[in-house]
Structures are given as C-alpha cells and as structure tokens.
Amino acid sequence: MKKREERKNSPFEDRKKFCPFSQKNSPRIDYKDTKVLLRYISEKGKITPSRITNVSSKKQKELAKAIKRARYLALMSYTQKYKN
C-alpha cells in the first residue's frame, strides 16, 4: 500500500517549475513595460500570486513593486475596465 505522499493525483505534479524571468532571453521587469505586467494581474486587478505564476520570490517582489509603480504613475489602472 502506497503512502499518501507517494501517490500521484495529477500528471502535472512531476513537471518542473521554473521562473519565467530567470531564463536566458526572458523579459526584464520594468514598470514602463505594461504589456508584460498585465499578464500578472487578475481580472479584478489583483496581483497574481507566485504559486500560480511560478515566479521566484525575489522576482515576485520586483514584479509587485513594478506593478505598484506603474499604477502610481498612471501607466496602468488600479482596476480593470469592463465594457457594458
């Protein structure tokens, strides 16, 4: 009988996670590059957590700081705009 830790619930559990900003030729985190920053914001305007995006903790802090700076300088919206 296998222990709970040994059982595989999902085929994606074996997949190795990597930070999208730590690879070669990866985009740099910059507050002026709103196209990259918008990928890491949810539909409600919240910053997506690193456990979902697989961003390392060091880069997640830089990403959050860049998003907050872009919002403060009005390059990005604090909330997402919805079309009615």
Buried (B, 14 or more C-beta within 10 A) or exposed (E): EEEEEEEEEEEEEEEEEEBBBEEEEEEEBEBEBBEBBEEBBEEEBEBBEBEEBEBBEEBBEBBBEBBBBBBEEEBBEEEEEEEE
